Amino acid sequence: MSERDFPALCRMLQDPQVMYAWEHAFSDDEVRAWLDRRQGGYASRGYDYFLAVDPSTGEAVGQIGLLDEEIDGRHFVGLGYILCRDAWGRGYATEGARTMLQYAFEALGAEEVVATIRPENTASRRVAQRLGMALEGEYVKRYRGRDMVHLIYRARR
């Protein structure tokens, strides 16, 4: 993602319905920091979230990618996906996440990939299940001064 994607990121990350699992929509400054972290991921690891685009319209529909996920002091390749509300239910998350899993295993040589998902985020849980990821437990992630339970889904090579 680049600076030109800032408006599309705002559309996603500032929508309270899209961001309900984070329990707040982002401010402009938080979107800017998000974009900076994505660019930092590209520079340090060569991957991060990528903008997902509808091939027929060229419109941004979300972001899907791989990131560094820390769980209880251990680091994993993490899988993440965030879609614009008007893209929900159209298969973009499953298709994009499947591509990212394949990339993690084949190009990065990852032995496993995790997705950490809030229990109430049933749509994301269904995507993980469609990808064949197994629910393997839960942990607490500290975010904005709060402890938030996340489920751990895992795919192995």
N, C-alpha and C positions, 0 to 999 in steps of 0.2 A: 504494500500500500504506500501511497505517496501523498503529498500535500493536496493534490487535486481530488483525492478521495475524501477529504475532510467533510464536505457537505453530505455525502452518502453516509459516512460514519455518524454524523450528527443525527441524521434521520433514524438510524438504528438505535444508537446508544442513548438518545434523548427521549425515546418512546417508553413511557412507563410500563406499558403492556409487554414490550419486548424485554425490558430490564427487570421484570418482577422478581426473578431469582436473585438478583443483586439487591433487591429491596430499595432501589432508587434509580432514577434516570440520571444520566451524567450531565454535568454542566459543560459549557464550552471548554473550560480549562481541563476538565477531566477527559473530555474527548481528545484534546490536544495531547495530554499525557499518555493516553491509550495509544494514539498514533505513534508517539515517540518510542514507546515500549515495543511496538511492532517493528519499527525500523531498527531498533536495537537488537531485536531477535534475529532479524535478517543479517545484521552485521556480525553478530557473535556466533550464531549457530547455522546460518544459511536458510532458516525457515522460521515461520511464525504463522499467524493468521494471514490468509490471503482474501482479497475481495472476491466474492462469488457474484458472477454476472449472468443474467439471463442471456443465452446465446442468440435468441431471436430479437431481443430489443436492445441489448447492450446496457440495460439498466442494472445497477447494483441490487442484489437481492439478499445479501448477507455477507458474512465472513466465516470462513472455515479454515482450520489449520491445525498445526502442531505447535506445541509450546513445551517449555520446561515446567513440569509439575512436581512440586515438592510435597511429599506425604510423610509425616512423622520423621523428617530429617533425611529421607531418601529421595533421590531425583529420578524421575521417569520422563519418557516422552509422553506428553499429554495430548489428547485430541479435544478440540473445541469447535463449537459452531453456534453462531448467533444469526438469526434470520430476521429480515424486515417482516413486519406483521402481514403485509400483503403477499408474502412468499410462503407463509405457513401452509403446510398440508400439500405442497406441490412436489415433494420428493427431493428438493435441493439439498437438504441436510444429509439425507441418506446417501445420495449420489456423491456429494462432495466429500463427506466423511469416509466413504468407502475408498475413494481415490487417495485421500490422505493416509489411511491405514496402509494401503498398498505401497505408497511412497515410503512410509516409515519402515516397513519391513524390507522392501527391496532396495531402495536407494540409501537409506540410512543404516540398514542392518540392525534395526531395533529387534530385540527378542520379545518385547511386550510393549503395549501401548495402553494407557489408562485414560478413562474419562471420569471426571469427578462431577457429580450432578446432584443438585438439591433434590431431596425426596419428593417434593411437590411438583417438580418439573417433569410431568408425565410424558410430554411430547419428546423431550430429550432422552428420557429413559427408553422410550419406544425406539428411537433411532439407534441407540446403543444395542438394544436387543436385536433389532433387524440386522445389525452388523455382526452378530454372533458374539458380542462382548458379554462376559459373565459378570454378574453381580457378586463381588467378593468381600464386601464389608462396607464399613463407613468410617469416617473420621471427622474431626472438627477443624474447620478452617476459620482463622481469625480474619475478619474483614470489617473495616471501618469501626473498630473497637468492639465488635460483636463476635461471638462464637456461633458459627453456622454449620450445622451437620450437612455433610456431603456423602453421597453413596459413591463407592469405587467400583466402576466397571472396568474389566480388563480383557484385552485380546492378546493372545499369544501367537507367535509365528507358527 
